[in-house]
Amino acid sequence: MVSVAFNFNGPLIQRELDAIGRQVFPRALAQQLDDTAFVVGRKVQDEISRSVDRPRPFTLRPMKVTRAKWRDGDRMFASVDMLPTQADYLYFPITGQARHPGDPGTARTDILSYSATPSAFGGAFNKVQFKRLTKRAKDEVIKRSALRAQRSASQGPGRLPRSLKWVGASRNAPGMFWGVVNGTHGLWQRPERYGNAERSGIINAARSQPGHISTGGRRGGSSMPWTKPGSTLKLLLAFQPTVRTPVTIHYDDALHAGYAQAMTEANFVRALQAKKTWFINRP
């Protein structure tokens, strides 16, 4: 809440306070309070538009202005308030308080706290990327389950066909999995692997060098790893039970900026002059 601390003894105001000016003074003050409340509301709306990633019209219209009543005298006030539903979920980026599962704007369990591809505003929830990754993860689980069933049904002699191995079915693409790694629960991408031809080419090139000494693995052949050098687990999405939201909506700054812009002596003089003109020309 901001209380009006206004000096009505300014020379411009005193010049307007003749007999008519004193009569319309309460009306002019009510008008000034209303104008200030609407400017403050627009400033807050602009701040939300600047800070929220692709806000919906409902989010951009959170403010309600209660107009001042000139007959209230010393009890006169105008207020600008945030509507309850919008206030519930905008509370966190305004205050920076911790979010818990079940809070407005969160899931019922863990909260998304990190994305390898954040939103344009740096937030974890990039809707397009989130849906794409979770669909890929779900599809992979289904495909792996179907492949396991095919392997169980295949009891033929000899080596397992490459088509029944995940490395063959996925064409050697790095898979992904849900799990906890080093205390972080999330969706992880496995390291990239060499393709069979690529790995064989590297091994053959090394063996062709003069003085090369081949090192055999447990199954024969080269002991060269299949994982590409420098490729490690990559965190795609992370979840936490509690997340502290950074302050991204500077509500107080917008409020004070709107108040400072509207509640000026010059603006009040204009309101007073307009009410005097109305009073003189009224039917």
BELZIVEN-V748012 format. One record per pair of residues at least 6 apart in sequence whose C-alpha atoms are under 8 Angstrom apart, sorted by sequence separation. I is the first residue (numbers start at 1). GAP is how many residues later the second one is. D is the distance in whole Angstrom. If there is no record, write none. Layout:
BEGIN
i,gap,d
I,GAP,D
I,GAP,D
END
This chain:
BEGIN
i,gap,d
8,6,7
49,6,7
70,6,7
92,6,7
100,6,7
101,6,6
102,6,5
118,6,5
119,6,6
162,6,5
163,6,5
166,6,8
167,6,8
179,6,6
180,6,6
206,6,7
207,6,8
215,6,8
216,6,5
217,6,4
48,7,8
69,7,6
92,7,7
99,7,8
101,7,5
102,7,7
117,7,8
118,7,7
119,7,5
162,7,8
178,7,8
179,7,6
207,7,7
215,7,6
216,7,5
17,8,8
68,8,6
69,8,7
101,8,5
118,8,6
119,8,8
178,8,6
179,8,7
214,8,7
215,8,6
68,9,5
101,9,6
114,9,8
115,9,5
117,9,7
178,9,5
179,9,7
67,10,8
68,10,4
101,10,6
114,10,5
115,10,7
177,10,6
178,10,6
49,11,7
67,11,5
68,11,8
100,11,7
113,11,6
114,11,8
115,11,8
176,11,7
177,11,5
48,12,7
66,12,6
67,12,7
112,12,7
117,12,7
176,12,5
177,12,7
65,13,7
66,13,5
112,13,7
151,13,6
176,13,4
177,13,8
65,14,6
66,14,6
150,14,7
175,14,6
176,14,6
45,15,6
65,15,4
89,15,5
174,15,7
175,15,5
45,16,7
64,16,6
65,16,6
88,16,6
89,16,6
174,16,5
45,17,7
63,17,6
64,17,5
147,17,6
174,17,6
45,18,8
63,18,5
64,18,6
147,18,8
174,18,5
63,19,5
64,19,7
147,19,7
173,19,7
174,19,7
203,19,7
62,20,5
63,20,6
173,20,8
62,21,5
172,21,7
203,21,8
41,22,6
144,22,7
172,22,8
41,23,8
172,23,6
41,24,8
62,24,6
62,25,8
38,27,7
59,27,6
199,27,7
37,28,6
34,31,8
34,32,8
194,32,5
34,33,6
193,33,5
194,33,6
33,34,8
34,34,6
193,34,4
194,34,6
33,35,7
140,35,8
192,35,6
193,35,5
140,36,8
191,36,7
192,36,6
30,37,8
31,37,7
191,37,7
30,38,5
30,39,6
41,39,6
137,39,6
192,39,6
30,40,5
40,40,8
137,40,7
191,40,5
192,40,8
29,41,7
37,41,7
191,41,5
37,42,6
38,42,8
190,42,7
191,42,5
27,43,5
37,43,6
190,43,5
191,43,7
26,44,5
33,44,7
34,44,6
189,44,6
190,44,7
26,45,7
33,45,6
188,45,7
189,45,5
30,46,7
188,46,6
189,46,6
26,47,7
30,47,8
188,47,5
189,47,7
30,48,8
187,48,6
188,48,6
186,49,7
187,49,5
188,49,7
186,50,7
187,50,5
186,51,5
187,51,7
186,52,4
185,53,6
186,53,6
184,54,7
185,54,6
184,55,8
185,55,7
53,66,7
53,67,7
53,68,6
52,69,7
51,70,7
116,119,7
117,119,8
115,120,8
116,120,5
115,121,6
116,121,7
114,122,8
115,122,5
114,123,6
115,123,7
113,124,8
114,124,5
112,125,7
113,125,6
114,125,7
112,126,6
113,126,5
112,127,4
113,127,6
111,128,5
112,128,7
110,129,6
111,129,5
110,130,5
111,130,6
113,130,7
110,131,5
111,131,7
109,132,7
110,132,7
111,132,7
101,140,7
100,141,7
101,141,7
100,142,5
99,143,6
100,143,7
98,144,7
99,144,5
98,145,5
99,145,6
98,146,4
99,146,7
97,147,6
98,147,6
96,148,6
97,148,6
96,149,5
97,149,8
96,150,5
96,151,5
93,152,6
95,152,6
92,153,6
93,153,6
94,153,6
93,154,5
94,154,7
92,155,8
93,155,5
94,155,5
93,156,6
94,156,6
94,157,6
52,196,8
51,197,6
52,197,8
51,198,6
48,201,6
47,202,6
47,203,7
47,204,7
44,207,6
47,207,7
44,210,5
43,211,5
44,211,6
43,212,7
40,214,7
41,214,8
43,214,7
40,215,5
43,215,6
40,216,8
42,216,8
40,217,8
41,217,8
40,218,4
39,219,5
40,219,6
39,220,7
36,222,7
37,222,8
39,222,8
36,223,6
39,223,7
36,226,5
35,227,7
36,227,6
33,230,8
32,231,7
32,235,7
32,236,6
29,239,7
32,239,6
28,240,7
31,240,7
29,242,8
28,243,5
29,243,8
28,244,5
28,246,8
25,247,7
28,247,6
24,248,7
27,248,7
21,251,7
24,251,6
13,252,7
21,252,8
24,252,6
12,253,8
16,253,7
12,254,8
10,255,7
13,255,8
21,255,6
24,255,7
13,256,6
16,256,7
20,256,6
12,257,7
16,257,7
20,259,8
END
